[in-house]
Amino acid sequence: MVKLLHCHHRPKRTSFLPYGKQSIDEDDIQAVVNVLRSDFITQGPSIERFERKIAEHVGAKYVVAFCNGTAALHGACFAAGIAPGDEVITTPITFVASSNCVLYSGGTPIFADIRPDTYNIDPDEVARKITPKTKAIIAVDFSGQPAETDRLSMLAHDHGLVLIQDAAHSIGASFGGRKVGSLADMTMFSFHPVKHITTGEGGVIATNSEEYRNRLLMFRSHGVTKEPEQMERNDGPWYYEMQTLGYNYRMTDIQAALGVSQMDKLDRFVARRREIAAQYNQAFSENEGITIPYQHPAAESSWHLYVIRWNQGTDRAKAFEELRSRNIGVHVHYIPVYNQPYYRDLGYEQKQCLHAEAYYEEAMCLPLFPGMTDDDVQDVIYAIKEVLRG
């Protein structure tokens, strides 16, 4: 049951309510302290413990941890074999990392437009952009709502492409009744403090492929292997081989221990996010000035972001400033990637995806994180309605 407090006049908030924030308890702090007191603060047992915990939760055979989500995406592009001359199709409504990882690998990002309702990449547009050079699709689960992995998997299968799911927003979500993390060839989760759980900085790739797992492990640690069966020769127990140009993208045990502790709370965090989203849905469904988020019938979002659209005729910039002046930390996610100066300098056509452009003109994210109280939620609802009236 959704609680709605009818309050005709609320005093202005005295403290700033951010759009996202970590929830850290004493047991999280203790988990980190325990690692600091142990023998290993990096390259130790906490890493595998964290990887196993995520693998079990999302239904993947393997999970490989990285120092952050961007490094994990770079690893996925490496494992997928992205190289100069390869094209990778992704969405413009995402953080720059989703396409930068293709550039790191020497590949070319190709932007396919979003669906005007879900704001996720449109499989029809992906199909239109496939060429003989296409090597992979990076689908982003924008706001926590999974992309259409059923249709995207079919496209990938039919054209021999690798499907990488950028699930930075969507741990705990599902599509067609299956958990995100078990749907694509490789799935990236991110653990930045605004995400569902945090390790400070951190990310992982989940996969069912042993080959990808081995490539990811080597890539995150200098391209070096100590596994005798992988080596070309073996001079003895001290021997190691650098077989590819890898990076130092390892996660520390300090981060992983925090992650293990946070994973115990993931279900609770997701449930609270869904509660808050339901309160927003109920409060705003009747308002003509704004559009609430549409949910694909097969998708069950884990609600990283709650995105409203200010309908035409509303001055979004003015509304943004008014809400910020009331201590409501609204935000805008995202500026279409190809409009960034760096991409413009690479020769990317501006305003190339019409639905993405229309979305960017009207979108605004409301505060949403598990630590929000019902009073916080009501403060947001009240402020939005005031701005709409004003």
N, C-alpha and C positions, 0 to 999 in steps of 0.2 A: 504494500500500500504506500503510495507516494504522499508524503506530508506536504501540505501547502499552508504556510502561515499567512493569513490575510492581514497585511499591515499597510495602512494607507500612508503612514508617514514614518520613514526610518531615518534616524540620524545618519549623517555621512560617516563612512568608515574612517577610523583614525589611523589604521595601519594598512599598508599596501598588501593586496592579495595577488600573488604572482599567478601566471597561467599554469605553472607546474612547479613541483617541489618534491624532493625526496622525503621519505618517512624512515627515520633511523631510530631504533629502540636501543635500550641497554644491552639486549642480547646480541645485536649487531656489533656494538662497540666491543663487547666482550670477545666475540669471535675474532675480531681484528687483533685485540690485545693478545689473545692466545697464540696467534701466529707470530706476532712480534717476539713472543717469549720462546718460540720453538726454534728448531734448527734451521728451518727453511723459510725465508721470506720471499724467495723467488725460485722457480724451477723445482718446486716441491710438490707434496701430495695434494695440496688444496686445489690445484688446477684440475687434476683428473676428477676429484670429488665434485667440483662445480660442473665440469663437462658432463659427468654421468647424471647428475641431478637434472640438468636441463634435458638431456637426451631422453630420460625416462618420462619427463613431464610432457614433452612435445611429440613423443613417439618416433624419434629418429634413432638410427643405429649408432651414429657417431656425432660428436660435437667437438669442435676445435676452438679453443679460446684465443682471443687476440687482445692487444692493448686497448683497442677501441673499435667501434663499429666500422669506421672508414677503412682501417687496416684490414678488417675482416672482409669487407667488400673487395678490396684490392687483392686479397688472397683468393677470393672466389673467382675473380677475373683471371688470375694466374692459373688456378686449377682448371678453369674452363678452356684454357689455351688461347685467350684473347691476345692478339699480336697486331703489329702494324698491318693495315689493309683490311682488318676485320671491322664490321659494324655491329653495334649493340643497340637494341631499341629500348628506350626507357621513357619515363614521363617527365614533363617539364615542371609539374607541381610536386616538388620534392626539395629536400636540402641538396646543395651542390654535390655532396659526396656521392650520391647515387649515380651521377654521370662522370664525376672526376675520376672515379676508380677505373673507368674505361680509358680515359686519357692517360692515367699512370701506366697502363699496359700497352700504350701505343695505338689503341683502337680508336674508332670514331663513334661517339654517341649520336644516335638518331632519335629525335623526339617525336613520339606519337601522342596525339591529343587525348584528353581525358573524356570520360563520360560526363555529361552535364549534371547528372543526378548523384552518382557515387563519388565523383571527383577522382576516381581511380583511372588508370590507363584503360583505354577502350580497345578491346581485342580486335574489333573491326579495323581500327586505325593501325594497330600492330600489323595485321595481315596485309594492309595496303603498303606498309613500309618495308616488308621483307624483300631482300634482293639476294643475288648469289653471294654477296659479301657478308650477309648477316650471319653472325656466329652465336649470338645469345640474346635473351630478353631479360632485362632487369625490371621486374614488376614491383612497385612500391605499394605497401598496404597503408595508404594514406589515412591518417587520423586513428588507425587501429582497426579499420574495416578491411578485411582481406580483399586483394584483387581477385579477379575471376580466374582462379587457378585451373578450373576445369577446362575452359576454352583455351587458355594460354598454354596449358600442358599439351593439348591436342595440336595446336599450332606448332609448338616446339618439336613435338614428335614427328609431325608430317614433314617438317623442313630440316630435321636433324640439328636442332638448336638446343642450347643449354638454357634451362629456365632457372634464373636466380631470383629468389624472392627477398626483397629488401623489407624485412619485417621489423625494422627499428621501432615501429609504432605498435606492433600487434602481437607481442607475446601474450598467450592466454586466449587469443581469438581462434575462431574456427570457421571453416568454409565447407558446406555440404556435410556437416557433422564431423569433419576431421580437423584435428588440431593443426594450426599453422606451425610449420617445422617438419611436417611429414608430407607436404604437398608438392614441393619443388625439388629440382636436382640439388640445389643448395639454398639454404635459408639463413639470412643474417639477422641476428638480434643485437640490439644496442642497449647499454646499461648506463648511459649518461644520467645525471641526477633528475632530469625532468621525465625520464622514462618510467615504465611500470615498476621495475626494481633497479637498483643501482649498484655499481661497483666503483663509483667515482667516474673514471673513464673505463671503457671496456666493451667488448663485443664478442660474438661467437659466430661460427658457421655450423649449422646442423646439416647433415647429409646421410644418405643411406649407402653411398658409394665408398668402398674401401680405397679405391684409386684416388678419388678426390681427397679423402682424409689424409692419405700419405703425402700427397702434393701440398696440402695445406700445412701439415706439420713441418715439412721441410722449408716451406716458404716463410713461415713465421720465425724461423730460427736460422737465418743466414744461408739457407740453401744447403745446410749441413745434415748429414745422416750419420748415426752411429750403429744403425741396424746392419749386422753382418750380411743378411740375405739381400740387402739393397746395394752393397758396396761392390766396386769393380775388383778390388783386391783387399787383403786384410793383413796388416803387419803385426797385429796383436791387440790385446784388450784396450790399449790406449788409442787405437786408430779411429779416425773419422774421415769422412770425405765430403767436400763441398761439390755438389753435383749440379747446382743451378745457382743463379744470382738471387739469393733470398734477402730478407730484411730481418732486423731485430724487432719483431712485432709481438713479443711475448707479453702475456699478462703476468702480474706478480701474484704471489700467494696471499699478499695483503688484500688485494682486490678480490681474488677468488673466494677467500674466507668470508668477506662481506657478502659476496654473491650467494654463497651457500646458505647463509643465514637469511638473506632477503628472499630466496626462493621459497622458503617455508611460508612466506606471507603472500606470495603472488596471488593465490586464489582469492584471498581476502581483499587484496588491493583491487583486483579486477572487479569483484562484486561491488565494492564501494564506488568505483568509477561508473559502473552501470547504473547504480542507484542515482548518482548525481545527474547522469545523462537523462534518466527517466524524469527527474524533477524538472530539468530544463525543458525537455520535450513537452511535458504537461503545461508548463508555464507559458511557453511561446507558441504552441500549436495554433492558437487563435489569432495571433498577431499578424496583421496584414503587412507590416513594414519589414518583416524578416522571414526568411525561409530556414526551417530547421533541417538537420541532416537526414538525408534519405538513406535507408538501409536496404541493401540487396537481400532478397528473400533467402538466399543460401548462406549469407554471411552473418556471423555473430561477432560483432566488434568488441574489442577490449578497451575501446574509448581512451586512446592516448590524448586526442584533442576533441573538443566539441566546437564545431565550426558552424557559425550562422552566416547567412548572406543578407546584407542590407539590400532590399529591393531597390530597383531603379528609382531615382528621384531623391534618395537619401544621401546626404553628404557623409560618406564613410569616414573621411579624415576628421571631420568635425566631431562625429560620434565617438571616434577613437580617443580624441583629446578630452572630450567631456567625461568619458568613462575613466580614463587615466586620472583625471583631476579628482574623481571620486574614489581613488585608490583601488579601482578595479583593473587588474593587470592584463587587459586584453592584449592580443598580439595578432599578427598577420602571418600565416604560413600558406604558401610561399610565393616569392617572386619567381615567375617562370625562369628556369635556369638559363635558357638561351638568351635572355635579355641582360644577363650579367656582362659587364665590360670585357672580361676575359674571353667569353664565348663570342661576343660581338667581334672582337679582334681576330678570332679564329675564322670569321666569315659566316657565322650562323645568322640566318635570316631572322629579323626581329618580328615579334607578333605573329609567329607562324602557326600557332595552334589556337584557333578561335575560342573554343570552350575554355581553355586554360586562361586566356586573356580576360574573358568575361568573368570568370571565377575570381581572378586576382583583383579585379576592380571592386568586388563586393564582399569579399570574405573577411571574417574576423573570428578569432579563437577566444573562447571564454575560459576563465580559470577552471581547471579540472585536475584534481589530484586527491589521493585517498585521505590525506590529513584534513581536508576541508570539512568544517562542521555544517550542519543544516543551516545555521545562522549565516555562515559565509555564502552558502548557495543562495539564500534569500536576499542577501545584500546584492549579489550579482543580478538576480531576477528583478529586484526593485530598481536598480540603477538602469538596466536596459529599458525597462518600461517607462521610466522617467524620461530618458533620452528620446524614446519613440514619441512620447507625448509632447515633448518640448519642440 
